[in-house]
Amino acid sequence: MSDIEGTINSYEAVCKITNSKPHEHIMRVLKKEKEVIEMTKEEGLEDRDKMYLDLAGNKHLMNDKRFTDDDMEVLYKTLKNNTYVTTLDLRYNEVTDKGAQWLAKLIEETPALIELNVMCNNIEGDGGEHLAAALHKNETLRILRLNGNKMGNKGGMCFAQALQISTTLEALDLGDTDMKTESIVALAAVLHYNRTLKALNINRPLLFTQQEEPTNHFARMLKVNKTLEELHMQKYDMRDFGATMLAEQLKHNFHLTYLNLSCNRITRDGTKELAKLLKENTPLKVLDLGFNRLENDGAKYLAEALGTYNVNLTTLVIGSNNIEGEGLCAIADCMKINNSLTNVYIWGNILEESACIAFANLIETGRLKKENTDVQPYVVDGVTSLCELNHHIRRQYYYTHTFGGDVSKKTIRT
């Protein structure tokens, strides 16, 4: 099937063969796609030859029943020979290891699937093993999101093995999957040699050590890895020693552009080493240090590096770091010198009036655009203050549902 009509007919035929009632939400999504295509033809626009099949279970206004393992069997039989659906979004449903087996078969046999999102389901170790094994044979999948599935060490080790074989996967999300030290170290070891993975999320592993061995392994990997561009190491219980190891090895890395170290225990000492990294003017464009403990000294170290040496960083996140007016003013002052830094996020710090005035001036002069920060100035009784905006950092994931059908790297708001 290479069009929407064939996809609808195939789904209805599979439901008939399996004695399953067609799911109302799936039919609604497919018919909506058909209407859009018909409208496109009427307007004389170019036909869409690829589809993003959005079956996320957290849209309760559209669907009050989440998908289960039985639905995965029907989807597999519908999409296994389908060349029209290239992105399948099944996040926030009730898929377990049994349903993961059907998804694994789909990964093995699909001729066109580029992205699969099954984050926040109920897939555990056995299901993770099946999905990882399917990557050994797959030649199309570029993005796999498994965030929030409790696959543990078993799943992590299986995906480390899969990365030794897979030559197409570009983005892998294993955050909040309860991996432990062994699987984190295994992933780091494999990435010494993997030449295709560009984005990796390994947030919140379960680490029972204060020696920071997993961080050390990833730091050494980053010294030699030549393809990874985006790395998320949030909630690692990382301290200054871990931040120092990363900074020292990243001086030799000329490919990483996005580093997320938020929600750790980095203080001014670790920030001083990261500032030295920024002085080296590496290709790093996004640095997320939110929810650490930088304080004034850490902010001033960053400001010195950005104001004097760095011309590559475009986004800095330092929210909720106990930074007072002195440190925030230093960041604001460095932006008057540094022209490359366009996005700064500071909410959650101690916003003294001096800092409020400094950032208000940046926004009023246009140096800092409103959509590129998370604060907005206002004045009451002659006193300038800042309020919070619902603007957050845009994570640079490899995203595929571009309606033109091209696979391109985009930034998405999270």
C-alpha positions as CSV (number, residue, x, y, z in Angstrom):
1,M,0.0,0.0,0.0
2,S,1.5,3.3,-1.1
3,D,-1.5,5.6,-0.5
4,I,-4.2,6.4,2.1
5,E,-6.9,4.5,0.3
6,G,-4.9,1.3,0.3
7,T,-4.0,1.8,4.0
8,I,-7.7,2.2,4.9
9,N,-8.7,-0.9,2.8
10,S,-5.9,-3.0,4.3
11,Y,-6.9,-2.0,7.9
12,E,-10.5,-2.9,7.3
13,A,-9.5,-6.2,5.7
14,V,-7.2,-7.2,8.6
15,C,-10.0,-6.3,11.1
16,K,-12.3,-8.6,9.2
17,I,-9.9,-11.5,9.0
18,T,-9.0,-11.2,12.7
19,N,-12.7,-10.7,13.8
20,S,-11.7,-7.4,15.3
21,K,-13.9,-4.3,15.3
22,P,-12.2,-1.4,13.6
23,H,-11.0,1.0,16.2
24,E,-12.9,4.3,16.0
25,H,-9.8,6.4,16.6
26,I,-7.7,4.7,14.0
27,M,-10.5,5.1,11.4
28,R,-10.9,8.7,12.4
29,V,-7.2,9.5,11.9
30,L,-7.1,7.6,8.5
31,K,-10.2,9.3,7.2
32,K,-8.9,12.7,8.3
33,E,-5.8,12.0,6.3
34,K,-7.9,11.1,3.3
35,E,-9.8,14.4,3.6
36,V,-6.6,16.4,3.7
37,I,-5.3,14.7,0.6
38,E,-8.5,15.3,-1.3
39,M,-8.4,18.9,-0.3
40,T,-4.7,19.1,-1.4
41,K,-5.7,17.7,-4.8
42,E,-8.5,20.2,-5.2
43,E,-6.1,23.1,-4.5
44,G,-3.7,21.7,-7.1
45,L,-0.9,21.2,-4.6
46,E,1.6,18.3,-4.6
47,D,0.3,15.0,-3.2
48,R,1.6,13.8,0.1
49,D,3.4,10.4,-0.3
50,K,4.1,9.8,3.4
51,M,2.0,9.8,6.5
52,Y,2.6,10.4,10.2
53,L,0.2,8.0,12.0
54,D,-0.6,9.7,15.3
55,L,-2.1,7.2,17.7
56,A,-0.9,8.7,21.0
57,G,-3.0,7.7,24.0
58,N,-2.8,10.9,25.9
59,K,-5.3,12.8,23.7
60,H,-8.4,12.0,25.8
61,L,-10.6,14.5,23.9
62,M,-10.1,12.4,20.7
63,N,-9.8,8.9,22.1
64,D,-11.0,7.7,25.5
65,K,-9.6,4.2,25.1
66,R,-5.9,3.5,24.9
67,F,-4.4,0.9,22.6
68,T,-3.5,-2.5,23.9
69,D,-1.5,-5.5,22.7
70,D,-4.4,-6.8,20.6
71,D,-4.3,-3.5,18.6
72,M,-0.6,-4.0,18.0
73,E,-1.3,-7.3,16.2
74,V,-3.8,-5.6,13.9
75,L,-1.4,-2.7,13.2
76,Y,1.4,-5.0,12.4
77,K,-0.6,-6.9,9.9
78,T,-1.9,-3.7,8.4
79,L,1.5,-1.9,8.1
80,K,4.0,-4.7,7.5
81,N,3.9,-4.1,3.7
82,N,2.9,-0.5,3.9
83,T,5.1,2.2,2.2
84,Y,2.8,5.1,3.0
85,V,3.1,5.3,6.8
86,T,6.6,6.3,7.7
87,T,6.0,7.5,11.3
88,L,4.0,5.6,14.0
89,D,3.3,7.4,17.3
90,L,2.0,5.0,20.0
91,R,3.1,6.9,23.1
92,Y,1.1,6.8,26.3
93,N,-0.8,3.6,25.6
94,E,-0.9,0.2,27.3
95,V,1.4,-1.8,25.2
96,T,3.2,-4.6,27.1
97,D,5.9,-7.1,26.2
98,K,3.3,-9.1,24.2
99,G,2.5,-6.0,22.1
100,A,6.2,-5.2,21.7
101,Q,6.7,-8.6,20.0
102,W,4.3,-7.5,17.2
103,L,6.0,-4.1,17.0
104,A,9.4,-5.9,16.7
105,K,8.0,-8.0,13.8
106,L,6.9,-4.7,12.2
107,I,10.4,-3.3,12.6
108,E,11.9,-6.4,11.0
109,E,9.5,-6.5,8.0
110,T,8.7,-2.8,7.3
111,P,9.8,-1.4,4.0
112,A,9.3,2.2,4.9
113,L,8.9,2.9,8.7
114,I,11.4,5.7,9.7
115,E,10.2,6.6,13.2
116,L,8.6,4.6,16.0
117,N,7.5,6.3,19.3
118,V,6.3,4.0,22.1
119,M,7.4,6.1,25.0
120,C,5.5,5.7,28.3
121,N,3.9,2.3,27.7
122,N,4.4,-0.8,29.8
123,I,7.2,-2.5,27.9
124,E,9.7,-4.3,30.2
125,G,12.9,-6.3,29.7
126,D,11.5,-9.0,27.4
127,G,9.8,-6.5,25.2
128,G,13.0,-4.4,25.0
129,E,14.9,-7.5,24.0
130,H,12.5,-8.2,21.1
131,L,12.6,-4.6,19.9
132,A,16.4,-4.5,20.1
133,A,16.8,-7.8,18.2
134,A,14.5,-6.4,15.4
135,L,17.1,-3.7,14.8
136,H,19.6,-6.3,13.7
137,K,17.5,-6.8,10.5
138,N,15.9,-3.4,10.0
139,E,17.2,-1.1,7.3
140,T,14.8,1.8,7.5
141,L,14.2,2.9,11.1
142,R,16.1,6.0,12.1
143,I,14.3,7.1,15.3
144,L,13.2,4.9,18.2
145,R,11.7,6.4,21.3
146,L,11.3,4.2,24.4
147,N,11.4,6.8,27.2
148,G,9.5,5.7,30.3
149,N,9.3,2.0,29.6
150,K,10.9,0.1,32.5
151,M,13.1,-2.2,30.5
152,G,15.9,-2.2,33.1
153,N,19.4,-3.6,32.6
154,K,18.1,-6.3,30.3
155,G,16.7,-3.9,27.8
156,G,19.7,-1.6,28.0
157,M,22.2,-4.4,27.3
158,C,20.1,-5.6,24.4
159,F,20.1,-2.1,22.8
160,A,23.9,-1.8,23.4
161,Q,24.2,-5.1,21.4
162,A,21.9,-3.8,18.7
163,L,24.0,-0.6,18.2
164,Q,26.9,-2.8,17.3
165,I,25.0,-4.1,14.3
166,S,22.5,-1.4,13.3
167,T,23.7,0.9,10.5
168,T,20.6,3.1,10.1
169,L,19.4,4.1,13.6
170,E,20.2,7.8,14.2
171,A,18.3,8.7,17.4
172,L,17.6,6.4,20.4
173,D,15.7,7.5,23.5
174,L,16.3,5.3,26.5
175,G,15.6,7.9,29.2
176,D,13.8,6.8,32.4
177,T,14.0,3.1,31.5
178,D,15.6,2.1,34.8
179,M,19.0,1.1,33.3
180,K,21.8,0.5,35.7
181,T,25.6,0.9,35.6
182,E,26.3,-2.2,33.5
183,S,24.0,-1.2,30.6
184,I,25.2,2.5,30.7
185,V,28.8,1.3,30.5
186,A,28.0,-1.1,27.7
187,L,26.3,1.7,25.7
188,A,29.4,3.9,26.1
189,A,31.7,1.0,25.0
190,V,29.7,0.4,21.9
191,L,29.6,4.1,20.9
192,H,33.4,4.1,20.6
193,Y,32.8,2.3,17.3
194,N,29.2,3.1,16.2
195,R,29.2,5.5,13.3
196,T,25.5,6.2,12.7
197,L,23.9,7.2,16.1
198,K,23.5,11.0,16.3
199,A,21.2,11.5,19.3
200,L,21.0,9.6,22.5
201,N,18.9,10.1,25.6
202,I,19.9,8.1,28.7
203,N,18.3,10.3,31.4
204,R,17.7,9.0,34.9
205,P,19.5,5.7,35.2
206,L,19.5,3.8,38.5
207,L,23.1,4.3,39.7
208,F,24.2,3.1,43.1
209,T,27.6,4.6,43.1
210,Q,29.3,7.9,44.0
211,Q,32.4,7.2,42.0
212,E,30.8,8.4,38.7
213,E,32.1,5.5,36.7
214,P,29.3,5.7,34.1
215,T,30.1,9.4,33.5
216,N,33.8,8.5,33.2
217,H,33.0,5.9,30.5
218,F,30.9,8.4,28.5
219,A,33.5,11.1,28.8
220,R,36.2,8.8,27.3
221,M,33.7,7.7,24.6
222,L,33.1,11.4,23.6
223,K,36.8,11.9,23.1
224,V,36.8,9.5,20.2
225,N,33.2,9.4,18.9
226,K,32.8,11.2,15.6
227,T,29.0,11.0,15.0
228,L,27.1,11.8,18.2
229,E,25.6,15.3,18.1
230,E,23.1,15.3,20.9
231,L,23.5,13.7,24.4
232,H,21.0,13.9,27.3
233,M,22.5,13.0,30.8
234,Q,19.8,14.4,33.0
235,K,19.3,13.2,36.6
236,Y,22.6,11.4,36.7
237,D,23.5,12.5,40.2
238,M,26.5,14.1,38.5
239,R,28.9,16.1,40.6
240,D,31.8,18.4,39.9
241,F,34.1,15.5,39.3
242,G,31.9,14.1,36.5
243,A,31.4,17.5,34.9
244,T,35.2,18.0,35.0
245,M,35.8,14.6,33.2
246,L,33.2,15.5,30.5
247,A,34.7,18.9,30.0
248,E,38.3,17.6,29.7
249,Q,37.4,15.0,27.1
250,L,35.0,17.2,25.1
251,K,37.9,19.5,24.3
252,H,38.8,16.8,21.8
253,N,35.3,16.3,20.4
254,F,34.4,18.2,17.2
255,H,30.9,16.9,16.6
256,L,28.7,17.2,19.8
257,T,26.4,20.2,19.5
258,Y,23.8,19.6,22.3
259,L,24.7,18.6,25.8
260,N,22.0,18.3,28.5
261,L,23.4,18.1,32.1
262,S,20.3,19.4,33.9
263,C,19.0,18.1,37.2
264,N,22.4,17.1,38.6
265,R,24.6,18.3,41.4
266,I,27.1,20.5,39.5
267,T,28.4,23.5,41.5
268,R,30.7,26.4,40.7
269,D,33.7,24.2,40.5
270,G,32.3,21.9,37.8
271,T,31.0,25.0,36.0
272,K,34.5,26.5,36.0
273,E,35.7,23.4,34.0
274,L,32.7,23.6,31.6
275,A,33.6,27.3,31.1
276,K,37.1,26.3,30.1
277,L,35.5,24.0,27.6
278,L,33.5,26.9,26.2
279,K,36.8,28.9,25.9
280,E,38.0,26.2,23.5
281,N,35.2,27.2,21.2
282,T,34.1,23.6,20.4
283,P,31.1,23.1,18.1
284,L,28.8,22.9,21.2
285,K,25.7,25.0,20.5
286,V,23.3,24.1,23.3
287,L,24.3,23.7,26.9
288,D,21.6,22.8,29.5
289,L,22.7,23.3,33.1
290,G,19.2,23.9,34.6
291,F,18.5,22.7,38.1
292,N,22.0,22.4,39.3
293,R,23.8,24.7,41.9
294,L,25.9,27.1,39.8
295,E,25.3,30.2,42.0
296,N,26.9,33.5,41.2
297,D,30.4,32.2,40.7
298,G,29.3,29.6,38.2
299,A,27.4,32.2,36.2
300,K,30.3,34.5,36.1
301,Y,32.6,31.8,34.9
302,L,30.2,31.1,32.0
303,A,29.8,34.8,31.3
304,E,33.6,35.3,31.0
305,A,33.9,32.4,28.6
306,L,31.0,33.5,26.5
307,G,31.9,37.2,26.5
308,T,35.5,36.7,25.6
309,Y,36.2,33.5,23.8
310,N,33.1,31.6,22.6
311,V,31.3,32.3,19.3
312,N,29.5,29.0,18.8
313,L,27.1,28.5,21.7
314,T,23.6,29.7,20.8
315,T,21.5,28.4,23.8
316,L,22.3,28.5,27.5
317,V,19.9,27.1,30.2
318,I,20.8,28.1,33.8
319,G,17.3,28.2,35.4
320,S,16.9,27.2,39.0
321,N,20.6,27.5,40.0
322,N,20.4,29.8,43.0
323,I,22.0,32.6,40.9
324,E,21.5,36.1,42.3
325,G,21.6,39.5,40.7
326,E,25.4,39.7,40.3
327,G,25.6,36.4,38.4
328,L,22.6,37.1,36.2
329,C,23.9,40.6,35.3
330,A,27.2,39.0,34.3
331,I,25.3,36.8,31.8
332,A,23.3,39.8,30.5
333,D,26.5,41.8,30.1
334,C,28.2,39.1,28.1
335,M,25.3,39.1,25.6
336,K,26.2,42.6,24.7
337,I,29.5,41.3,23.5
338,N,28.6,37.8,22.3
339,N,26.5,37.9,19.2
340,S,26.0,34.2,18.7
341,L,24.2,33.5,22.0
342,T,20.5,34.0,21.2
343,N,18.6,31.9,23.7
344,V,18.9,32.2,27.5
345,Y,16.7,30.7,30.2
346,I,17.0,32.0,33.7
347,W,13.7,31.5,35.5
348,G,13.9,29.9,39.0
349,N,16.9,32.0,40.2
350,I,16.9,34.9,42.6
351,L,15.7,37.6,40.4
352,E,16.9,40.8,42.1
353,E,15.9,44.1,40.5
354,S,19.4,44.6,39.0
355,A,19.0,41.4,37.1
356,C,15.4,42.3,36.1
357,I,16.6,45.6,34.7
358,A,19.5,44.0,32.8
359,F,17.3,41.4,31.1
360,A,14.5,44.0,30.5
361,N,17.0,46.1,28.6
362,L,18.1,43.1,26.5
363,I,14.5,42.3,25.6
364,E,13.5,46.0,24.9
365,T,16.5,46.6,22.7
366,G,15.8,43.4,20.8
367,R,19.1,41.7,21.7
368,L,17.1,38.9,23.4
369,K,13.8,38.1,21.7
370,K,10.8,37.3,23.8
371,E,10.4,33.8,22.2
372,N,14.0,33.0,23.1
373,T,13.8,33.3,26.8
374,D,11.5,32.2,29.7
375,V,11.0,35.6,31.3
376,Q,9.2,38.8,30.5
377,P,9.7,42.2,32.2
378,Y,6.9,44.3,33.7
379,V,6.9,47.5,35.8
380,V,4.8,48.1,38.9
381,D,5.2,51.4,40.9
382,G,8.4,52.1,39.2
383,V,10.0,48.7,40.1
384,T,11.0,46.4,37.2
385,S,10.3,42.7,37.7
386,L,10.3,39.6,35.6
387,C,7.5,37.0,35.2
388,E,7.7,33.5,33.8
389,L,6.9,32.7,30.2
390,N,5.9,29.3,29.1
391,H,8.9,29.2,26.8
392,H,11.3,26.3,27.2
393,I,14.4,25.0,25.4
394,R,13.8,23.2,22.2
395,R,15.3,19.8,22.1
396,Q,17.1,19.0,18.9
397,Y,15.7,15.6,18.0
398,Y,15.9,14.0,14.6
399,Y,12.2,14.4,13.6
400,T,10.6,12.9,10.5
401,H,7.0,14.0,10.3
402,T,7.6,16.7,7.7
403,F,4.5,16.8,5.6
404,G,6.6,17.1,2.5
405,G,7.9,13.6,3.2
406,D,11.6,14.5,3.6
407,V,13.6,13.4,6.6
408,S,15.2,16.4,8.2
409,K,16.6,17.4,11.5
410,K,14.3,19.8,13.2
411,T,14.0,21.3,16.7
412,I,10.8,20.6,18.7
413,R,9.4,22.2,21.7
414,T,9.3,19.9,24.8
